[in-house]
């Protein structure tokens, strides 16, 4: 089973990264040199900075899950003095899962660097990655408290379920931002980030897909039920239908032929998109981009997120 998982996951990564290689040479650039804010149209700046919120979230969750420590040890300058995450810790992962999550973790560090070499960016926001926070999200997804509370750090399946919450939201944001961008550098950056984020999400979904009908211990609920309830929660919080679980009715399967849904997509199997506001509603867990909470107890950073917080203060 482990060998099959590794081969399947490797194939998905290869396909995802191959997409990036098809980009026109004009967009092929080295993010380690030559990138500065002056080369980016002003209209693109906020759209490029906003994803840092999700990249910080993913980087810290994956780093702590695989290594037991985060940016403060791996790349402290990237945090820019922002507060350390609440409650993050090493997860009890099997060897294969730990290897994959560690790769994801360092990929996220790279994403932070790539964005910050293109735009100024902002410090790490306050993140809540505690087991109790994830438990609240899962309870909300099922509409009842689970007993015992869900713990994302308990084992590999739990950590993958918790991971199912995160990269997909980010990648839909990149899909949504892309048509709004004006500059070639901006488009190249987002295309590159989207390719890797999509690969991460595909691997997470594929690993969970292999365990669809298995119960998540100690609950009498299987992996498919967890995935579908999380999917429904994200749709409800975001006020959109930009999400699909690992199993769908045949009408929503690819070409109306299948119920398996290892990759989420619309009627043409094209990736869904989300706006920054829809993303904030989900990661705040409040369904309102002006009311912080959830993984961002003090709100997200950047002009887009702060504009909604300021608007809320004006009307209170």
C-alpha positions in Angstrom: 0.0 0.0 0.0 2.8 2.4 0.9 4.5 1.8 -2.4 1.3 2.3 -4.3 0.7 5.6 -2.5 4.2 6.8 -3.2 4.0 6.0 -7.0 0.5 7.5 -7.3 1.6 10.7 -5.5 4.8 11.0 -7.5 2.8 10.7 -10.7 0.5 13.5 -9.7 3.4 15.8 -8.7 5.0 15.1 -12.1 1.9 16.0 -14.0 1.3 19.2 -12.0 4.8 20.4 -12.4 4.8 19.5 -16.1 2.0 22.1 -16.5 4.4 24.8 -15.4 7.0 23.7 -17.9 4.5 24.5 -20.7 4.3 28.2 -19.8 5.7 30.4 -22.5 9.4 31.2 -22.2 8.5 34.9 -21.6 7.1 33.8 -18.3 10.0 31.6 -17.3 11.9 33.6 -14.8 14.2 33.0 -11.8 12.5 34.1 -8.7 15.9 34.3 -6.9 17.0 37.4 -8.9 15.6 40.5 -10.5 12.3 40.6 -8.8 11.2 43.8 -7.2 7.9 45.6 -6.5 8.7 48.3 -9.1 8.3 45.7 -11.9 4.8 44.8 -10.7 1.7 46.9 -11.7 0.2 48.7 -8.7 -3.1 47.0 -9.4 -1.5 43.6 -8.8 0.2 44.3 -5.5 -2.7 43.6 -3.1 -3.7 40.5 -5.1 -0.1 39.1 -4.8 0.3 40.0 -1.2 -3.0 38.5 0.0 -2.0 34.9 -0.6 0.8 35.3 2.0 -1.8 34.7 4.6 -2.6 31.2 3.3 1.1 30.5 2.6 2.0 31.3 6.2 -0.8 29.1 7.4 0.3 26.1 5.3 4.0 26.6 6.0 3.6 26.6 9.7 1.1 23.7 9.8 3.3 21.5 7.6 6.6 22.5 9.2 5.3 21.7 12.7 3.5 18.6 11.6 6.6 17.1 10.0 9.4 18.6 12.1 8.0 19.9 15.3 9.1 23.5 14.7 8.2 26.3 12.3 9.5 29.4 10.5 11.0 30.8 13.7 13.7 28.1 13.4 13.7 27.3 9.6 13.5 30.9 8.2 12.9 33.4 10.9 13.4 36.4 8.6 10.3 35.4 6.6 8.1 35.8 9.7 9.2 39.5 10.0 8.6 39.5 13.7 5.0 38.2 13.5 3.7 36.2 16.5 4.4 32.5 16.7 1.5 30.2 15.9 -0.7 29.0 18.7 -0.8 25.3 19.5 1.1 23.9 16.5 3.1 20.8 17.2 4.7 17.6 15.8 2.2 15.2 14.4 2.4 11.4 14.9 2.9 10.6 11.2 4.0 7.4 9.5 7.3 7.5 7.5 5.8 8.1 4.1 3.3 10.8 5.2 6.0 12.6 7.2 8.3 12.6 4.2 5.5 14.1 2.0 4.5 16.7 4.5 8.1 17.7 5.1 8.4 18.3 1.3 5.2 20.4 1.4 6.6 22.4 4.3 9.8 23.4 2.5 7.8 24.1 -0.7 5.7 26.6 1.3 8.9 28.3 2.6 9.8 28.7 -1.1 6.4 30.2 -1.9 6.8 32.8 0.9 10.2 33.7 -0.5 8.9 33.9 -4.1 6.1 36.2 -3.2 8.3 38.4 -1.0 10.9 38.8 -3.8 8.1 40.1 -5.9 6.1 42.4 -3.5 7.0 43.8 -0.1 4.6 41.5 1.8 3.8 41.7 5.5 4.7 40.0 8.8 3.2 36.6 9.7 -0.3 37.1 11.2 -1.4 35.4 14.4 -2.3 31.8 13.6 -4.2 29.4 15.7 -3.1 25.8 14.7 -4.1 24.2 18.0 -5.8 20.9 18.1 -8.8 22.6 19.8 -9.2 24.9 16.8 -9.3 22.1 14.3 -11.7 20.3 16.6 -14.1 23.3 16.4 -13.9 23.3 12.7 -14.7 19.6 12.4 -17.5 19.9 15.0 -19.0 22.7 12.9 -18.7 20.6 9.7 -20.7 17.8 11.3 -23.0 20.0 13.2 -22.3 18.4 16.5 -19.3 17.9 18.9 -17.3 14.7 18.2 -16.3 12.7 21.3 -13.4 12.7 21.8 -12.5 16.0 20.1 -10.8 15.6 16.7 -7.0 15.8 17.0 -5.2 16.6 13.7 -1.8 15.7 15.3 -2.9 12.2 16.5 -2.1 10.2 13.4 -1.5 10.3 9.6 -5.1 10.1 8.6 -6.2 12.8 11.0 -3.4 15.1 9.8 -4.3 14.5 6.1 -7.9 15.3 6.9 -6.8 18.5 8.5 -4.6 19.2 5.5 -7.6 18.7 3.3 -8.9 22.0 4.8 -6.0 24.2 3.7 -4.2 24.0 0.3 -7.4 23.7 -1.7 -8.7 27.0 -0.4 -5.4 28.6 -1.4 -5.3 27.2 -4.9 -8.9 28.4 -5.7 -7.7 31.8 -4.6 -4.9 31.7 -7.2 -7.3 30.6 -9.9 -9.5 33.6 -8.9 -6.7 36.1 -8.9 -5.1 35.1 -12.2 -7.5 36.8 -14.6 -7.4 40.0 -12.6 -3.6 40.3 -12.8 -2.0 42.7 -15.4 1.7 42.1 -15.3 3.6 39.2 -16.8 5.7 38.8 -13.6 2.5 38.6 -11.6 0.9 36.0 -13.9 4.1 33.9 -13.9 4.3 33.9 -10.2 0.7 32.9 -9.6 0.8 30.2 -12.3 3.9 28.7 -10.7 2.4 28.8 -7.2 -0.9 27.4 -8.5 0.9 24.5 -10.1 2.6 23.3 -6.9 -0.5 24.1 -4.7 -2.6 22.0 -7.0 -0.1 19.2 -6.8 -0.2 19.3 -3.0 -4.0 19.2 -2.9 -4.0 16.3 -5.4 -1.7 14.2 -3.3 -3.7 14.9 -0.1 -6.9 13.9 -1.9 -5.3 10.8 -3.5 -3.9 9.6 -0.1 -7.3 10.1 1.5 -9.1 8.5 -1.5 -7.4 5.2 -0.8 -9.0 5.1 2.6 -12.5 6.3 1.6 -14.6 3.7 3.4 -12.3 3.3 6.4 -13.5 4.7 9.7 -11.6 7.5 11.3 -10.7 6.1 14.7 -12.4 6.3 17.2 -15.5 7.6 15.3 -18.0 5.6 13.4 -17.5 8.0 10.5 -15.4 7.2 7.4 -12.9 9.3 5.5 -15.4 10.1 2.7 -17.8 11.5 5.3 -15.2 13.7 6.8 -14.1 15.1 3.4 -17.7 15.7 2.3 -18.7 17.5 5.5 -15.6 19.7 5.3 -16.5 20.4 1.7 -20.0 21.4 2.6 -18.7 23.6 5.4 -16.4 25.5 3.1 -19.2 26.0 0.6 -21.5 27.3 3.3 -19.0 29.6 4.9 -17.8 31.0 1.5 -21.4 31.4 0.3 -20.4 29.7 -3.0 -20.4 26.2 -4.6 -16.6 26.1 -5.2 -15.9 22.8 -3.6 -16.5 19.1 -4.0 -15.8 16.1 -1.8 -14.0 12.9 -2.7 -17.3 11.2 -3.7 -20.0 13.0 -5.7 -23.2 12.0 -7.4 -22.7 10.7 -10.9 -24.3 14.0 -12.3 -21.4 15.9 -10.8 -18.6 13.4 -11.7 -16.3 14.0 -14.6 -18.4 14.0 -17.8 -21.3 12.5 -15.8 -19.6 9.1 -15.8 -18.0 8.6 -12.4 -18.7 9.1 -8.7 -15.0 9.1 -7.7 -13.7 12.7 -7.4 -10.0 12.6 -6.6 -9.7 16.0 -8.2 -12.3 18.7 -7.8 -13.6 20.6 -10.8 -16.6 22.2 -12.4 -18.8 20.6 -15.2 -15.8 20.8 -17.6 -13.3 19.5 -14.9 -11.9 23.0 -14.7 -10.7 24.2 -11.3 -13.0 26.4 -9.2 -12.1 29.9 -8.2 -12.6 32.0 -5.1 -12.3 35.7 -4.3 -10.2 37.0 -1.3 -13.5 37.7 0.5 -14.7 34.1 0.1 -11.4 32.8 1.4 -11.5 35.0 4.5 -15.0 33.8 5.3 -13.7 30.3 5.3 -10.4 30.6 7.2 -12.1 32.9 9.7 -14.8 30.3 10.2 -17.4 33.0 10.6 -18.8 33.2 7.1 -18.0 36.9 7.2 -14.9 38.6 5.8 -15.2 41.3 8.4 -15.3 39.1 11.5 -12.0 37.4 12.2 -11.7 34.1 14.0 -10.8 30.5 13.3 -7.2 30.1 12.1 -6.8 33.9 12.1 -8.0 35.0 15.6 -6.8 38.6 15.1 -7.6 38.7 11.3 -5.4 38.3 8.3 -2.8 40.8 7.1 -2.5 42.8 4.0 -4.6 45.7 2.5 -7.4 43.5 1.3 -8.0 41.8 4.6 -7.5 44.9 6.7 -9.9 46.9 4.5 -12.7 44.6 5.6 -11.7 44.8 9.3 -11.7 48.6 9.0 -15.1 48.6 7.3 -16.5 46.6 10.2 -15.1 49.1 12.7 -16.7 52.0 10.9 -20.2 50.4 11.2 -19.9 49.3 14.8 
